[in-house]
Amino acid sequence: MKPASRLRVHLLQVGHCRHPEWVTLRGGRWTSAEFPALAALLIHPRHGALLYDTGYSAHFEAATQRFPERLYRWITPVQLPATQTLQQQLARHGVAPADVARVLISHLHADHIAGLRDLPRARFTALRAEIAQLRDVGRLRALMHAVLPALLPDDFAARLDYADDAPARDLGPLWAPFARGFDLFGDGSLIAVPLPGHSSAQMGLLLRDADDRPLLLAADACWSARAWREQRMPSLLARPLMHDWAAYRTTLAGLLAVATRQPDLLIVPSHCGATIASYSPRAQERAA
């Protein structure tokens, strides 16, 4: 399925964490690597400023002050320079936090939702099964799945819409094994695509940018472009963090399949610095 409207797209790096590369890429280097946290600013012709995820924020520090949540901070050292805060980067594009109309939440891991509390007027969209995991879950169990409920605004439920309630669309043979998506605005501009495996119900996003290039914002369906291109799974050390290891493998293979059929498609993982850098305006000018 081809999205109808074009959107202006700005890929923002909102902080980063560090891990040995081999944890996220089997056979990778033992040295520590930087993993940026992506937030995508999408300017829709009718719906205004939207965000796909938020990256980190100071709320992450507050939410990991106590034990056992403090373990998250120790295992995942986070850096958020002042120049990389979401507020600063939105301002560079003439957008204030109160201007953001909606946040499209890929999944509930802290590096994707830490800035929700800073967006006072935004509504939220996620897949239903992703939100369902919050019911009757204790702090320790949530932490084991990299979820920090304290990052959610107090009125989160009142501002939440489910992507699954949007009209379902057949994606067509080019997108197999991803059979269907959800047309979030009913105009074909933003198609929510389930990307199973990493979390309970991870949501990717299919769109076309201002240059009519198709993009698939893939969140953590893979942690780098090398992973899907070379079909390299994460280390087994990362397996306990995954909701469904077999589904993750299937999704990873699916990314390669759709990219092979659609050479113009840009797959954007949320933690791939090379992909984010290649999409920057300066990089595109050099390529042109």
C-alpha positions in Angstrom: 0.0 0.0 0.0 1.3 3.4 -0.9 0.7 6.2 1.6 -1.2 9.1 -0.1 0.0 12.4 1.6 3.6 13.5 2.0 5.0 14.6 5.3 8.0 16.7 6.2 10.2 14.4 8.3 12.9 15.4 10.8 14.9 12.7 12.5 16.0 13.8 16.0 18.6 12.2 18.3 17.3 12.7 21.8 20.1 11.4 23.9 21.9 8.1 23.7 23.1 5.1 25.7 26.1 2.9 25.4 26.5 -0.8 25.2 29.1 -3.2 23.7 28.1 -3.7 20.1 28.0 -7.5 20.4 25.0 -7.3 22.7 22.8 -5.8 19.9 24.6 -7.5 16.9 25.8 -11.0 17.1 29.4 -11.2 16.2 29.8 -7.4 16.8 32.7 -5.6 18.4 33.4 -6.0 22.2 34.1 -2.2 22.4 31.3 0.1 23.7 29.2 1.7 21.0 26.8 4.7 21.1 23.1 4.0 20.4 21.1 7.2 19.7 17.5 7.4 20.8 15.3 8.5 17.9 12.3 10.8 17.9 10.8 11.6 14.5 9.1 14.9 14.0 6.5 14.6 11.3 4.7 17.6 9.9 1.4 16.5 8.6 -0.4 18.8 6.1 -3.7 18.6 8.1 -2.8 17.4 11.6 0.3 19.5 12.2 3.2 18.5 14.4 3.4 14.8 15.3 6.1 12.8 17.0 7.0 9.1 16.6 8.4 8.4 20.0 10.2 11.0 22.2 13.7 9.6 23.1 15.1 10.3 26.5 14.3 13.2 29.0 15.2 14.2 32.5 12.2 12.2 33.6 14.2 9.1 33.0 16.6 10.1 35.8 13.7 10.8 38.1 12.0 7.4 37.3 15.2 5.5 38.0 16.2 7.1 41.3 14.9 4.3 43.5 15.8 0.6 43.6 15.0 -1.6 41.7 14.5 0.9 38.8 18.0 2.2 39.5 19.3 -1.0 37.9 18.0 0.2 34.6 20.2 3.3 34.9 23.3 1.2 35.8 22.8 -1.3 33.0 21.9 1.4 30.4 24.1 4.5 31.0 22.2 7.4 29.4 23.6 10.7 28.2 21.3 13.7 27.3 23.3 16.8 26.3 21.5 20.1 26.6 21.6 20.5 22.8 19.9 17.1 22.3 16.8 17.6 24.5 13.5 17.2 22.7 12.5 20.8 23.6 15.7 22.3 22.0 15.4 20.2 18.9 11.7 21.0 18.4 12.5 24.7 18.7 14.9 24.5 15.8 12.0 23.5 13.6 9.7 26.2 15.0 7.7 23.7 17.2 6.9 24.2 20.9 6.1 21.2 23.1 2.5 22.4 23.4 2.3 22.4 19.5 2.7 18.6 19.3 -0.7 17.3 18.5 0.0 13.5 18.8 2.7 11.1 19.8 2.7 7.8 17.9 4.2 5.4 20.4 6.2 2.5 18.9 6.4 0.7 22.3 6.6 1.4 26.0 10.4 1.1 26.6 11.8 4.1 28.4 14.0 5.3 25.6 10.9 5.7 23.5 8.5 7.4 25.9 10.5 9.4 28.4 9.4 12.7 27.0 5.6 12.2 27.1 5.2 14.3 30.2 6.7 17.3 28.4 4.0 17.4 25.8 0.9 18.8 27.6 -1.6 18.8 24.7 -0.6 15.7 22.8 -2.8 12.7 22.4 -1.2 9.3 22.2 -1.6 6.4 19.8 -0.3 2.8 20.3 -1.3 -0.7 19.6 -3.8 -2.1 22.1 -1.7 -5.1 23.2 1.2 -2.9 24.0 -0.8 -0.9 26.5 -2.5 -4.0 27.9 0.7 -5.2 29.4 0.5 -2.4 32.0 -2.5 -4.0 33.7 -1.8 -5.6 37.0 2.0 -5.5 36.5 4.3 -4.9 39.4 7.4 -2.7 39.4 9.9 -5.5 39.2 8.1 -7.3 36.3 7.7 -4.1 34.4 11.4 -3.3 34.9 12.4 -6.7 33.5 10.7 -5.7 30.3 12.3 -2.2 30.3 9.0 -0.5 31.1 8.9 2.4 33.6 5.2 3.3 34.3 6.3 6.4 36.1 7.2 8.0 32.7 3.5 8.0 31.7 1.5 11.2 32.3 -1.1 10.9 35.0 -3.9 11.4 32.5 -2.3 9.0 29.9 -5.4 6.8 29.7 -7.7 9.7 28.9 -5.4 10.9 26.1 -4.9 7.5 24.5 -6.2 6.2 21.2 -5.6 2.7 19.9 -4.1 2.3 16.4 -6.0 -1.0 16.1 -9.3 1.0 16.0 -8.3 2.8 12.7 -9.3 1.2 9.4 -7.3 -1.9 8.6 -5.5 -1.9 5.2 -4.1 -4.7 3.2 -0.4 -3.8 2.6 -0.1 -6.0 -0.5 2.5 -8.6 -1.7 5.4 -6.1 -1.6 5.1 -6.0 2.2 4.9 -9.7 3.0 5.2 -11.0 5.7 3.6 -7.8 7.0 0.1 -8.4 5.8 -1.8 -5.4 7.1 -1.6 -2.0 8.7 -3.9 0.6 10.2 -4.6 3.8 8.4 -4.3 6.2 11.4 -5.9 9.3 9.8 -8.0 7.5 7.1 -6.1 9.3 4.3 -3.2 6.9 3.7 -0.6 9.3 5.1 0.4 7.3 8.1 0.1 3.5 8.2 0.7 1.8 11.6 2.5 -1.5 10.9 2.7 -4.2 13.6 6.3 -5.3 14.0 6.1 -8.2 16.4 8.9 -9.7 18.6 10.7 -6.9 20.5 7.8 -5.9 22.7 4.2 -7.0 23.3 2.9 -5.1 20.3 5.5 -2.8 18.7 4.2 -0.3 16.1 6.2 0.7 13.0 5.1 3.5 10.8 4.9 3.7 7.0 4.9 7.1 5.3 6.2 9.1 2.4 8.4 12.1 3.0 8.4 15.5 1.2 10.5 14.1 -1.5 8.0 11.2 -2.0 10.5 8.6 -0.6 8.9 5.8 1.3 10.1 5.4 4.9 9.4 2.7 7.4 10.1 3.9 10.9 11.0 0.5 12.4 11.6 1.3 16.1 13.5 -1.7 17.7 12.6 -4.3 15.1 16.3 -4.2 14.7 18.9 -2.0 16.4 20.9 -1.1 13.3 20.8 -1.2 9.5 23.6 -3.8 9.5 21.3 -6.1 11.5 18.6 -6.4 8.9 20.9 -6.2 5.9 23.2 -9.0 7.3 20.4 -10.8 9.2 22.3 -10.7 12.4 20.3 -11.3 15.5 21.2 -9.8 18.9 23.3 -11.7 21.4 21.5 -14.3 23.4 22.2 -12.0 26.4 19.4 -9.7 24.9 16.9 -12.6 24.6 15.3 -12.1 28.1 14.4 -8.5 27.0 12.5 -9.8 24.0 8.7 -10.5 24.1 9.0 -13.2 21.5 12.4 -14.3 20.2 11.0 -16.3 17.2 8.7 -13.4 16.1 11.7 -11.0 16.3 13.6 -13.3 14.0 10.7 -13.4 11.6 10.3 -9.6 11.6 14.1 -9.2 11.0 13.8 -11.4 7.9 10.7 -9.5 6.8 12.6 -6.2 6.8 15.2 -7.6 4.4 12.4 -9.1 2.2 10.5 -5.8 1.9 13.8 -3.8 1.3 14.8 -6.2 -1.4 11.5 -5.7 -3.2 11.5 -2.0 -2.7 15.0 -0.5 -3.3 13.8 3.0 -2.6 12.4 2.2 0.8 14.4 3.6 3.8 14.1 1.5 6.9 14.8 3.6 10.0 15.7 1.7 13.2 15.5 3.9 16.3 19.1 3.4 17.4 21.1 3.4 14.2 23.3 6.5 14.1 24.4 5.8 10.5 20.8 5.8 9.3 19.8 8.9 11.2 22.9 10.8 9.9 22.3 9.7 6.3 18.9 11.3 6.4 20.0 14.6 7.7 19.4 17.6 5.4 23.1 18.2 5.0 23.7 14.6 4.0 20.9 14.7 1.5 22.3 17.9 -0.1 25.7 16.2 -0.5 24.1 13.2 -2.1 22.1 15.4 -4.5 
